[in-house]
Amino acid sequence: MTAPDWNALAREIAEEIWRSEQRIVLTYFLEESLVRRNLPVQGQVAEKFDGLKKRVLTEIQKKIQSSSERRVQPRFRTTGDPDVLIPLVNRASERIRREIVSTVGGLSTRQFECFCVQVLSVDGVDPCDVGIGKKEEGIDLYGILDIGKIKESSVWHGVEVRILGQAKTSAIGQPTVRLFHTDLNTCAKGEGRAFKLAPTWFKQSRAPVLGMMMSRKKFTGGAAKWAAREAIVTKDLEQMVEDLVRSPNMTLGIRGSAENLEFDKEMFIDHLKKIDTH
């Protein structure tokens, strides 16, 4: 028997677990996963079993930590027993997440920009508007965030930041972030076509500017690191959908209680069309 790549196998099995909605007893799950791969737990596989289990658990812990850092609901939590993983998945919310992701996957570039406006509006950016649809350098979205409103704080009352956003339906690499950084700085200075075409309320504000890039796919590692270094916020689809599901009463197309949510695709898309007023 050719020895498998144990690290790759651990990542693969961790992915299987992460997609599950069931309580996981790691020893049993791992044994069954190996049998399905024609790797019965005997001989060399038996010798590697404990090490493989540790690798799988490490991968799951990394996923939990990554989800928490990104403010996305982890799918599992660990327990005092390292062999047991408890699911945190709300099945109604999980179904809505899948339906929204599927719907957003079919949106046009313009509709996706309107979707990003919807997300920012739910998160307290008001006013928030999509660009007029012409070439506005790398700027697709304009908004103002009142920090005092979202924090309900006296100290931060009246403190605002202007939001300049870019929405991409493709994965974002470092060159795209660098170009956005240039366009962002130009607009923040009150210069360039993007500023000329900005809404009047945006141009009248003197609040500091925050750049935000929103992707329907992912950011490469280099892109995310470069953006963080330049104080550009990066958000992927999973993070955006998470905020909509957490605020169903603010999202047209989602209705019902936490345990019985429903998604109305037609209403959802119709609302995106209404956001595009240009």
N, C-alpha and C positions, 0 to 999 in steps of 0.2 A: 504494500500500500504506500502510495506517495504521500509523504507528510504534508498536511495542509499548511497554509499560512495562518498560524494561530492568531496573530493580531488582526488580520483581515476577517477571519472567522468570528472573532469576538465582536468586531464592529457590526458584522452582518446580523448576528444573533441579537445584539443590543437593539438594532433597528426593528427586528421582529417584535421584541418585547415592547418597544416604544409605541408601536402601532396597535398594540393590544389594549383592550378595555377591561381585562380580567385581573384579579388578584394573582400575582406571580409567586410561585415557590421556585426559586431559581434552580435548585438542583434538579427537580423534576422537569422543568421547562427545558433546561440544557440537555438532559438525557434524551428527551423526545426530539429536540432539534437535531442532535447528532445522528440519531437513528434515521431521521428523514433524509439525511445527507449520506447515508450508507457508511456512517462512522460509529458503529456500536461501541459502547464503553467497555472496551477490553484491550489488552496489550498496550500499545503506545498511547492510544486515546485515553485509556484509564490512567496512565501515568501523568498525562497532561491535563486531566480533567479539573483538578483543583486550581491550577494556574489559569486555565481557560475561564473558569467561573469568576475568578478575581478580576480578570481582564474585562469580562462582560459587565460586572458590577461597577467597575471603574468607568466604563463607557456610559452606563446609565447615570451615574453620579455626575459626570460631566454634562450630560444633557439636562439634568435637573438644575445644575448650577447655571448653565447657559440660559435656560428658560427664565429662571428667577432674575438674572441680571438684565434680561431684556423685557421684564415685566409681563411675560407670557406665562399663563398657567401651566406648570409642569404636569405631565401626564401621570407621573408617579411620585410617591415619596418613599423614602427608606424607613425602616423601623429599627427597633433595638435588635431584631434578629436579621443579620445580614443576608439571610436566605429568602426573606420575604419582602416583596414590593407591593405597596397598596396603591390602586388606581385612584386618581383624582378627577377622572373624566366625568363630566356631567353629560349624559347621552344626548339630551335635548340640545344643549349648547354645542356639543361636538357635531351634531347633524347640521345645525345652522352654520357652523364654521365651514364645513365641507361644501354646503350649498352656496355660500357667499364666495368662497374661493373659486368654485366652478363657474359661477356667474361672472366674476371679475376677470377670469381667464379668457372669457369671450368678448370682453369690452374692446371697443376701438381705442386708439390712443387718446382721442378727445374725451371719450366717456371715462377713461381711466383718470384723466386729469380732474374731471368732475367728481369722481369717486374720492380722490384725495382731498378735495375741498370738503366733501361730506365728512370724512374722517376728522379733518382739522376742526370743523365746526362742532362736532361732537366733543372734541377735546378742548373746547373753549375759545377757539380762534374766531373772533367776531368783531368786525366784518371779515369775510373771507371770500375771495372771488377767483375764478379762473381767468387767464389772460384772454385777450380778444380773439386769439386763434391765428394771428399772423406771426411772422418771425420776430420773436421778442428776445433775441439772443438765447440764453439758456434758462430764462425765467418763464414758468408756466402758471404759478400761483402767487397771489398776494393776500396778505392777511395782517391782522393786528391781534396780539394776545395781551389781554389785561391780566397780569399775574395776580393782582389783588383779588380779582373775581374768582379765579380758579382755586386760590389758596384761602379765600375768605379771611384775609388778613388785613388788619389796620395798617401794619407797617408797610405792606406792599400795595396798599390801595392806590390806584392811579398810576402804578408803574407799568408801562407798556413796552412791548418789543414788536417791531415790524417783522413779519415773516415773508421771506422770498423763497419760493419752492420750485423744485423741478421734479416732474413726474416722468418716470421711464417704465415702459412695458417690458424692457429687456433687462438682463443682468447689467450691473454697473461696475466698471473697472476704474482703475486709478486715473487714466487719461480723461475720462468723462468728469470725474470729480474735480480735477485740476482746471478744466475748462469752465465748469460751473463756478468755481472759486473766483476766476477772473471776471465772469459776468456778474457775479454777486457783488464784488467790490465796486465795479463800475456803476451798477444801479444804486448801491448804498451811498455813493457820492452824489447822486442826483444827476447822473450822466447816462448817455447811451439810449438806445431805442427802447429797451425794456422799461426804463424810468419814464420816458416820454409817453409810452402807452399804458402806464400804470393807472389804476383808478385814482380819482381826485383825492379821496380820503387818504390814500397811501402817500401821495406826494405832499399833502399838507402836514402830515405827521413828521415830527422830528425825533421820534423814538429810535433807539438803536436797532440794528438789523440783525436778524438771525437767519442763516441759510439752512434749508432743509431739503434733502433729496429722498424721494419716495420711489421705491421700485416694486414692480409686480413680481420680480424674480428675486435675485440675491445680490449682495455686494461681495466682490472679491475681497480677500483678506487685506491686500494692499490698499484697496479703495477705502475700506472701513477705517484702517489705521490712519491713512493720510487725511481723511475727512475729520476724524476725531482730533488730530493734531491742529487742524485749522478751525476747530469749533463749528464744523458743519454737522448737523444732525442727520443721521441716516436711519430710515425705517423701511422694513420689508413688508410684504403682504401679510405674513403671519401676525406681525405686531399690529398692523392696521385693523385687520379683522378682529383681533382680540379686543380692541377698544370698542368696536361696534357691538360685539356680543355682550360686553360688560355693560353697555348702555342701550339696551334694546328699546327703551321708551323714547330715545332720541333719534332712532334710526328708522325712517320710513321703509317698510318692507319686512321689519321684524316685529312680531306681536306675540302676546301671550305672557304667561308667567315663566319664572326661571326653569321650572320643571316641565313646561309644556309650550316651548317656543315654536313658532311657525315662521316660515320665510315665504314672502310673496315676491317672486322674482319680477313680475310685471310691474308691481308698484315700486320696487326698488329701482329698476331701470328708468321708469317714468320720472322718478324724483331726480335722477341724475340729469335727465334731459332738461328739467326745469332749472337746474343749477346753471346750465349753459344758456345764459340769456343774451349772448352776443350774436 
